[in-house]
Amino acid sequence: MDTPIALLDRFLLALCVWREARGETLLGKRLVAQVIVNRSRDRRWPNTIEGVILQPWQFSSFNKNDPNAVLFPAHTDTSWPDCVIAADDVMTGSPISPANHYHVVGLDPAWRDASKVVATEGHHVFYQL
């Protein structure tokens, strides 16, 4: 039986994937989820999925000034099931990527290091920093 914490982590992970990557392929969704799980296993970040996602200024869709911060999937949203699948796959399966950062193609964040790119999928570039 799932614990309340595991259920909360699963929901928050799927919600973050939905807010950040709902228009991406299933692989793109999995890669976003993997970044979050990888961070939760790295001592530089909080050691829970909830802590990683809710850490200020880490995932734009959870920033108070981001329009996505108040959005939730409708029961008819066809991308939500894949977001849940991506969350489940990454929480229970083998890692698919060492990435711990990503950004939308076309942005140039200060932390970007082209030599550390580990994947590009859809509209996102993934890094291991």
Secondary structure as GFF3:
##gff-version 3
##sequence-region A 1 129
A	DSSP	alpha_helix	4	21	.	.	.	ID=ss1
A	DSSP	alpha_helix	26	40	.	.	.	ID=ss2
A	DSSP	alpha_helix	49	54	.	.	.	ID=ss3
A	DSSP	three_ten_helix	60	62	.	.	.	ID=ss4
A	DSSP	three_ten_helix	67	70	.	.	.	ID=ss5
A	DSSP	alpha_helix	80	92	.	.	.	ID=ss6
A	DSSP	beta_strand	101	104	.	.	.	ID=ss7
A	DSSP	three_ten_helix	114	116	.	.	.	ID=ss8
A	DSSP	beta_strand	117	121	.	.	.	ID=ss9
A	DSSP	beta_strand	124	127	.	.	.	ID=ss10
###
